[in-house]
């Protein structure tokens, strides 16, 4: 579409949604009052005092249309009722967007994109209702703009799924300006939350701090450097943000394995919900406050299956409780996951060179055991290791701050090397004959990788990188062209060809009608492609003559998620 100018004043309410693996949260602010961020803390059928709602979808088993029955706390409540056998509960499906994980298909015959859009639609409908009941009742739905958080470790394709899901869920329309929805990396959002507290922690110009955003599914890390300017504090990335799927749900999975090991063959005679309920009890009562020192006691439900055990004392059952020693919890449940987090932190410290502080945020970031292990391992290298107030809300509150002031972060480090496929002059003796192409205006080499940005290079957020290309006019009719965008994760010099090992096609950049009517058949028509790679999403513009077109990247096989 032809380039439109985005005016933030058209959208006086900034809403942030932190779509998480296990829990999702929301906060908002009025643009005219950017000092106050308001949390949504009341959720339908909420069973515990927690400012987020579970990321759960409930579907009827015999519904061929797979319509969402309910979501969040209510979905969890429904699974405890006798009618639960007629329903299927989807959970932790956000992990399917980590392309490094091997995930089994969803239990409902829908794509991950559809599951996310179903949840976002219901979540958004509720949240808008809550906001409109308050001071926002004088505003319309068209007055909202959105900040949706995504892991820094995700691929560009996975981030694009979130944008498509937001459109499908009705947050924005396809015809809206793309900037009405911002995708924000979770650690960057948390960095802006912590940046507002820098004075409390005595962090100033030139100091560096690490965000370790440890959530339910993923752990994301980035190191930022503070610059104090006349316009206020500004942040720039020092390291390539990275992470892994080693969040707190993996503690739950290890806990389940430990329970299966303890009860052995007896679990075959347990009711189906016994072990999952015990894991839920562990997650709610033991996981957050476990310190690695005290033994823990898991309350067993009243059920005959425990009375039929041959030797309950050998299993560790005492007066209706399962005794879990600190040693076995550390060895079998916590350490396998925590060691992965420590390794990620060490990698960031190695990249950064020096770091004044580490902030642990996210639900898992508030873990007492994780904090003690990080402090024990890194306090000699880093002066301040801290859990800021309300760490579980750091990402969603920070995302609102980004929406209100998107220029606090001034530069980012490119996670990958990006380039496009182009024809370049054929170099005899260097380029293979198979890539030679004859044209009226010369001999060309096809499939050349023309880099826009190299992996590890610093890119300013407002930086626009341009390349000019020429198309041969073969027809009088207007023709659309696609320029293929490629990427590689390899370090070092960019590849020579888009067909090299490790290079993959990422998306198509559609170029609308690049042939001017005045140009002759067989003549070359020039097109300039502007790329903005310093943002959390790659954005492209095509300049054809005196017209500028915003192009939406068309990612390959998004519907396979």
N, C-alpha and C positions, 0 to 999 in steps of 0.2 A: 504494500500500500504506500501511497505517497506520504512523505515524511510529515508528521504532525508535531507540533511543539507541545510538550507536556507541561501543564501548569498545576503544581501541587495545591494551589489555592482552591482549585475546583473540588478538592477532597479534604475537608476540614477535620475528618476523624481518621486517625492512623490506628489500624488494628493489626496486631501481631499474633500469629498462630504458631505455636511450637508443637508440630506434629511429631510425637515420639513413638518409640517402639512399644513401650508399655503404658505410658501416660502422655496425655496431650494437655496443653494449657493455652490460655489466651490472656492478653492484656491490651489496653488501648489508651489513647491520649487524644486530647483536642489540640490541634495544631497551634491555636492561639495561646495555649497554656502548656508549654513544653516541659515544665518542671514537674508536673504530676502525671505519673503513670498509674493507671487504675487496673487492678487485677480482677479477673473473673474467678471467684473462689467458691461460688455456689453452683452445684451441678445436679441434674435430675437424679433422684434416688441415691444421693451420696450417702455412703455408709461409714466413712471415717473422715476426720478432719484433715484434709489434704487439698491443696489448691489446684489440683489437676483432676482430670477424669480419665479412666482407663481407655486405651486405644483398642476397643473391642467392637466387633460387628456380629450381630446375631441374624441368622437366616433360617427359614423353614426348610426342612429337608425335601419336602415334596413340591416345592415351588419352582416350576420350570423357568420363571422370569427372574428368580433370585433377587427378589426385592428385600431391602433391609427391613428387618422386623423392629429392631431397636439397637442401641449403641451405648457405650460407656458403662456407668455403674448399673444401669437398668439391665444391660445385657448380662452382666455378671450375676445379678440377682436372679434372672430368669434361669440360669444354669443350675440353681439350687432347688428349683421346683420340679415336681414330678413330670411336667410337660417338657423338661429339658431333652428327653430322648427324641423328641420330634424336631429338635433344632440343631444347628451346627454353629459353633462359636469360632470366629476367625480371630486370631491373636498373633502378635509379633510379625505381621506380614510386611512391615517396613523393612525387615532384614532382607527381603527378596530383592531389594534394590541395590544391595551390595553385590556387585558382579564377581567378587572374589569368593563368595560363599556358594556352596552347593546346597540348594534348597529343594525340598520336595514340592510338588504342586499344591496349590491351595485346596482345602477340603471342600470348597464350593467351586463350581465350574464357572469361575469368572477370572479376569486378569487382575493383577495387583493394581493396575491403574484404576480399574473399576472399583475394587475394594476401597482404595484410598478416597476416590471421589464420592462413594456412598457415605463414608464416614465424615468427610469434610462437609458434605451437603447438610447432614443432620446436625453436626457440630456448629456449623456457621448459622444455621437457622435458629438454633437455641441462643447462641451468643448475641446475634443481632437483636433478638427479642429482649434479652436482658439489658442491652445497652439502650435500646429505644425506650425502655420503661423509665430510664433515668433522665438526666439532663439532655440526652440526645434526641428526645422526642420531637424536637423542632427540625431535625435533619431527616433526609431521605436516604434510602439504601445506596443511591448513586453518589452519596457524599463520602463513602468509605474508600480508603486505599489500604493496601494490604502488604504485610511483611511476613513471608513464609520461610521458616528456618529449615535448612538442609545441612547434613554433615559435610564438612570440608573434604572428607575422603571420598565422597561420591563422584562418579563419573559425570561428564556433561550430559550424557544420555539419561542417567537416573534423575538428575536435576530437572531435565526437560519433562520427565514423567510427572513430577510434582506440579509444574506449570500447567500441563494438560489436565491433570486431575482437578486443579483449582478452577479451570474454565468449565470442565464437565460438571463440577459441583455447583456452579453458578456464582462463585465469588466475583468473577469478572466475566465480561463477554469477549468473544474473539475480536470484536470490532473496537474494543477499548485500546487506549494507548498501552503498550507493553509495560511502561513504568508504573501503571496503576498497581501492578503486583511486583514487588521486589523479592527475589530469592536471596536470602542472607545466610552465610555460613554460621553454624551454631557457635563455634568458638569466637568468631568475630563479634557476634551479638553479645556474648558473655564478656568480651573484652570491653565493649562500650559500657556495660553495666559496672564492671570493675573500675574503668577509667574515671567514672564519677566519684570513686572513693579513693583516688590516688593520694589526695591530701592526707587522708586518715593514715595511710600506710607510708607516708613520707617518700613517695616516688616522684621524681622530677625529670627535667630535661636530660635526655640521653640515656635514661634508665630503661632497662628491658624487663619485660615480665612475660611469663608463660601462662596461657590458659590451658588447663586440662579439663575439658568438658567430658565428664564420665557420666553417661546416661544409661538408659535401660539396655539399649542394643549396641551403640557405638561409643568409642572413646576417641575424641578429636583433640588435637593439640596444635597450637601455633604460638610463636614468640613474636611479640610486638615491641617496638621502640617508641618511647614518648618524645615528642617535640613540643616544647612550649612556645607558642607563637602569639602574635598580637591578636589573632582571632580566637585564641584559646588553645587547649591541648589538642594535638593531632597525633594519630597513631600510624605507623607503617609496619608492614610485615617484615620480619627479619628472616624467617625460615619458611620453607615450603610446608604449608599445613598438611598434616597427614594423620592417620588414625587407623583403627581396626575395629572389627566387630568383636569386642571383648567387654561389653557392658554387663550390667548386673543380672540380666536374664541368664547369662552363662553361669553365674553362681547358682541360680535356681536349677539349671540343668545338672550341674555337678551335685547339688543337694539331692535331686531325684535319684541319681545314680548311687549315692551313698545310702539312701533309704532302701533302694532295691537290693543293694548288697547286704544290708543289715537284716532285712526280713526274708531274703532269699526266696526259696520256692513257695513260701507262705503267701506271697503277693498274688499268686494265681487264684487264691480263694478270697481275696479282698474284694469288697465292692469297688466298682470302677472309679468312684470319686475319692477314695480314701487317700491314696498317695498324692494326687493333685492338691487336695485340701491341706495335707501336711506341708507340701511345698509352699502353698499360699501362706500358711501360718508362719513358716520360716521366713518368708519374704517380708511379712508385715511386722513380726515381733522380734526376730533374731538378727536378720541381715543388717538393718540400719545401725544397731547399737553394739554389734559384736566388736570386741576390742582385742581379741587374740589372747586374752589372759584368763577370763572366767569361763567355766563350763556353762553350757546352755541347756535349758529344759524345754522340750517341745511337748505341749499338751496334746494328748491323744484323745480323739473323739470317743464317746461311749459307743462301742460296737463289739459284738461277739467275736469278730475276727481276731481281736487281740487276746481274748480269753482262751482261744484254741491254740495259741502258740505253745510249742513244746517246752521251751526254756526261755521265758521272757527276760530273766535276769541276765542271761548271756548276751541277749540283744541290747540290753541297757535300759529296760523298762523298770521304772521304780514309782509305785504309787500313782499310776495313771499318766506318768510323764516318760518320754524317751530322753534319756540323758545323752547329750552330745558333748564330748570333751573338747576343750579348746584346741588340743593338739590335732584331733581328727578333723575338726572343722577347718583348721588352717591347712592341713596337708591335702585333704580331699576336695574341699569346696572353695576356699578363698585363694590360696597361693597359686593354683594354676591360672587364675584370671589376673590376679594382682601382679604376678611376674610379667605378664604381657604389658600391663599398663606401665610398670617401671621401665621396661625396655623401650617403650614409646617415648617416655620422658627423657631417658638418657640420649636417645637419638636426636631429640630436639635440642638438648643442651649442647651436644657435640656440634650441631649445625650453627647454633647461636654464638658460641664462643664464650659469652658471658651473659648472665641472667640474674637480676636482682630479686625476683619474686616468682613464686608459682602459686596460682590461684586454682583451687579445686572447686569445680562447679558441677551442677547436674545432680540428679538423684543419687547416683552411685558416688559422686564427688563428695557427698556429705558423710560417707561411710567412715566410722571411727577407725576401722582397721586399715583402710586404704590410706587415710591421713597419717596414721602412725608409721606405716611402711615407707611412705614417701618421705616423711620427715627423717626417719632413721637412715635412709639411703642417700638423701641429697642435701641435708642441712649443712654439711661441710662445704658444699659448692654454691648453695643459694641461701642468701641471708634471711629471706622471708618466705615461709610456706604457710598458706592461710586458706581457710574456707570462709568466703565472704558471707554476710547475712543472707538468709533465704537463698541458698545455692540452687535449690530446685527451680527457682523463678528467674535465675540470672539470665538465661537464654531468652526467654519470652519478654522480659522487661527490657533487656538490651536491644532486642529486635525493634521494639517501639522507638528506642533512642536512635537507631539507625534510620528508621523511617522519617523521624523528625529532622535529623541532621545527617544525611548520607555521606557527607564529606569529612567526617572525623577521621576515617581511615583514608590516607592519601595515596598509598601504594601497596601493591601486593606482589608476591613472588609467584611466577608462573609455575604451575604444578606439572605442566606437560609442554612439549614442543608442538606448536600448531603451524600448519601451512596449508597451501592449496595446490592442487594439481594444475600445472601449466605447461605450455609448449615453450621451449627455449631453444636458442640456436644450437644445432647439432655440432658436437665437438668430435672430430674424427680421431680415432684411437682411444677415446675415453668413453664415448657412449656406444652401446651395442647397436648393431645394424637393425635389430628387431624393433628398436624404438625410433628409427629414422622415418621422417614423414616429409614428403615433397609438397610444397605449396608454390603458388605463382610468385610469392615474395621471398622465397628462400627454402633452405633445408632445416627442418626443425626436429628436436628431440621431444617425444611425448612423455608424459608421466613424470615430469620433473617436479620435485618437491620445492615449492617456493615458500620459505619460512616467513611467518608473521612475527612469531616470538619464540625464543628458545627457553627450554626448561631451566628453571632456576634464576632466570633474569628478572630484575625488578621492573615492574610496569606501573606507571602512575594510573590512578583510577580514571582520570579524564583523558588519558592518552589515546589518540586515534592513529592507528597504523594503516597506511594506504598503499595499495598496489594498483598499477594501471595495466589493463589487459585489452587486447584487440580481438574483435570477432570479424570474420569474413562474411560479408553480406551475400547470401545465396538466393534470397527470395525477396519479392516486393512486399509480401505479407509480413506483419509483425511477428517476430519469433521470440519466445522466452528461452533463456539459457539457464543452465544450472552449473555453478562452479562447486566442485567437491572440496569439502574441508577435511583435512587429514590431521591425525595426531599421533605422537609417539611418546612413550614414557622413558625412552632411552636417554642417558646422559651424554654429554659431549656434543660434537658438531651435528648439525641437522643431517638427515639422510639425503642422498642425492635424488632418489626416485620414490614415488609414492608406493611402488610395488616392493620396496625393501622389506626385509624381515623386521617385525616389530612396529610397522606402520599400519594403521587401520583407518578406514574411512569413517568419519564421525557423522557428517551431515552434508546436505546439499544447501548451497546458498542460491536461491532463485534470483535471477537477474531479469527484471521485467522489460520486455520489448526494447532491447538495446539498439535497434536499427533506426536511425533517423531517416525519415522519408526522402530527404534531399540527397542521401548518399547513393552512389551508383552500385549496381550489382558487381560483385567481385572486389569492392573496396573494403577497407578496414574501418570498423567502427570502434571507437575507444570507450571503455567503461572503467571507471575507478571504483574499486571495492574498499570501503573503509571498515576496519575491524576494531572493535572495542573489546580487548581481552583482559583489561584490568578490573573488570567487574566480576561479580560472582557468577554471572551468566555471560556467555559470548554473544555479542550483538553485532550485527552487520548492516551496512548501508551500501546501496549501489547508486553511484552518481552517473547518470546518462544525460549527456548534454548539460542543460541547466536545471535538470530535475534531480531531486534526491529521494530515493525510495528506501523506507525501512523494510528490511527483509527478515522474515521469520525463518530461522534455521529449521530445515526438515530433517529430523534425525532418523536414522535407519532403524527399522524393526522395533519401535517403541512399544508396539502392541504385544511384543513377546513377553513383557513383564507381567 
